[in-house]
Amino acid sequence: MAGLSEETRARLRTVSTATLCTALYKRGLRNQFIQDVHPLNANLPTMVGEAYTLRYIPAREDLNPISVFQDRAHPQRKAVEECPPGAVLVIDSRKDARAASAGGILVSRLMTRGVAGVVTDGGFRDSPEIARLSIPAYHNRPSAPTNLTHHQALDINVPIGCGDVPVWPGDVVVGDGEGVVVVPAHLADEIAAEAVEMTAFEDFVTEEVLKGRSILGLYPATEERTKTDFAAWRAARGR
């Protein structure tokens, strides 16, 4: 299967996670919005990229001393160095923010490698520093303790759960100021195209509502006048 095209990536940057959730719902997918994760900097551009995953399990103390970081093959270190540019590193921390999923140095390394973003259903340490970086980052809450105290990195690029959402490697991950949605890879092109159309109509509706127009017959477009007005609006704006 071909990866995420630049056309689809560009389209997804122009739409909201709310609109994407509606498009997914129309296809019977109700559980694609990652629960309880928040952007460290909601003012960054929309995050779009294919999922590259890291899975943690509960730490077992005799197998998870600080010396494990000396191993260049440690899964957390490998994930940071191998996550492809343009991808999003998605971390399964079992919704456990008692210890950090990663910190400022590792997220900085992802940024300099050209990774599109990072998401965890746990927490980040050094969160004030991460918030100042130009890479989108999403977590549950700040968490200062090292991941080793509660998390043991086990697998890279396998199917995971993140914030109650199943994530397969290659799924398309989109994040904005509200949160993160996961689009199954095989639906990405059609969902992106539909979401662009939905966004145009919603922008038109918003303008009309702010002028004082009733939503009845407008949203949804059950009156012929709405369809005519929308067509004229699109033609005037080249959308």
N, C-alpha and C positions, 0 to 999 in steps of 0.2 A: 504493500500500500504506500502510495506517495505521501510524503510528509506535508506539513503545513505550507501552503503556497504563500507567496508574498502578497498576492491580491487578497486572500482571505485574512491574513494577518492585519493588513491595512484596514480592511472593513471592520474587523473586530475592535480595532482601536477607536472607532467612532461611535460605538454603541455602549449602552450601559449593561451592567450585570442584571438589572431588573428586566430589561427588554429580553435579554438572552434567556432568563428564567421562564418568561412567558412563552417564548418560542419553543423551548424544551418541553414545557408543560403540554403544549399542543400535540406533542409526540409521545405523551404518556410518561415523561421523565420528570418526576416531582422532587427528586432528592439530589440535585446537582449543586446546590449552593452550600459551600463549606460553613458549618456552624461555628459560631463563637470565635472567629478570627477577625482581626481589625488591622487596617493599615497603620504603620508607624508614621507615615507621611501621606496624608490623603490628597496632597496637592501635586503629587507626581503624575506623569502621564499614565494612561491605562496600560496595565501589564498584559501582555499576550505572549504565550509561548507553549511549546509542547512539554508535557510533564516528564520530568526525570526524577525518579523517586528514591527515597531513603527510608528504611524501616527500622524503628527502634523496638526492642522488647524490654520488659522490666530488667533492670540491672541485677546480676548476681555478683555479690561483692568479691568472691574469690577469682572471678573471671574478668573483672572490670576495674583493676587498679589504674592509677594515673599513668603507669608505664606503658599501657596499651597504645598511647599516642606515639610512642617511639617506632611503632610498626608502620611502615609506609603503606602497607596494604590495609590499614584500619579503614572500615567502610565509610566512616564519616569523612575522613581525609580524602579517600578516593572519590567520594561523591563530589566534594568541592573541586577537586582537580579534574574530574572527568565529565561533569555536567556540561553538555554542549553549549556553545554560545547561541543565544536566542531561545534557549529552553528555560523552563521554570523548575527550580528544585522544590519538590513537594515532599515534606517530611511528616511521616507518621510517628507522632510522639504520644499516641494513645490518649490524646486530650489531657495530658498530664503536664502542667506547667510548674510543678515543684522544682524542676531543674531545667536548665536552658537546653534548647535544641541545638543552638549554635550561638556564636558571639560576633562581636564587631570585626575581628580579624578575618574570620572565615567568610562573613558576608562581604567584606571589602574585597577579598580574593575573588569571590563570585562576580562581583561588579567589574573588576579589572579584566576578568576573562570574558566579559560580554554576555553573561547570563542575564536573562530578561527579568528575573525576579525570584523570590524565595518565599515559601509559605510553610508554616508549621501550625499544627493544632495544639502545640505546647507554647513555650515562651522563648524569647531571646534575652540573653544577657547583653550588656552594653547597649541597651535599646536607645538611649539618647543619642549615642554616636551613630547607630544604624539609621535613625530617623534623619540624620543630616546627610546620608549618602544619597546618590542619585539612582540607586536600585530600589524598586518597589519591594517592600518586605511586609509580610502579614503574620501576626501571631495572636495568641490568646491574651497574654499579659506579660509584663516584664518578669524575668526570673534570673536572679544572680547566680545560684549554684551551678557548678559545672554539670554538664549532661551526665557525666559518669556516676553521679550520686544516685540517679534514678533510671537512667536510660542506657541500654546497651545496643550500640549500632550493629545491625546484623546483615541486612540485605540492601543491595542497590538495584534500582530499576526493575522492580517486581511490582505486581499489583498490591496496592495498599489501601487503607482507609485513612482519610484525613478529615477530621471534623464531621464524622458520620457519612462521608461521601466516598464511594469507591472510586479509586483513581488508577487507571492503567497507564503504563508508560506510553507516551505518544498522544494521550488525550490532550485536548487544548484547554489551557488554563487562562482565564481572563479575570483580572482584578481591577477594581476601581475604588472610589472613595467609600463605597458601601461594603465591599467584601469581595469574595472570590467565587466564581462559578466554574464548573468543570464540564466541558463539552466533549462528548464521545468523539473520537477521532473521525469516525466514518460519517459523522453528521456535520462536521465543522463547516464545510463549504456551504451547504444549504442553510444551516442556521445563521451563518454570517450574512448571506444574501437576504434572508427574510428579515433579520434584525435591522439591516440598513433601511429596508422598506418601512418597517414598523416605526423606526425612529423618525423618518421623514413625516409620516402621518402624525405621530405624537407631537412633533414640533409644530406642525400646522394647527393641531387641536389646541395646544397650549396658547398659541397666539390668539386664536379665536376666543378661548375662555377668558383670557386677560382683557379682551375687548368687551366682555360682558355677555358673550353668547352662552346659551344653555348647553349642557352636555347632552340633553335629550335629542336624539336624532343625529348628534354629532359624534358621540363616543359611547358605543360603537356607531359606525356610519350607517344608520338605518334609513336616512333620508337621501333622496337623489340629489338634493341641493348640496349636501356635504361632499358627495363625490365630485360634483361639478366644481365646487369651490376649491377642493383639494387639487384637482387637476390644474386649475388656473394658478394656484399658489406654487405648485411644483414648476410649472412652465416659467413663471416669473423669476424663480430662484435657481433654475437649472438643476433641480434635484429630481 
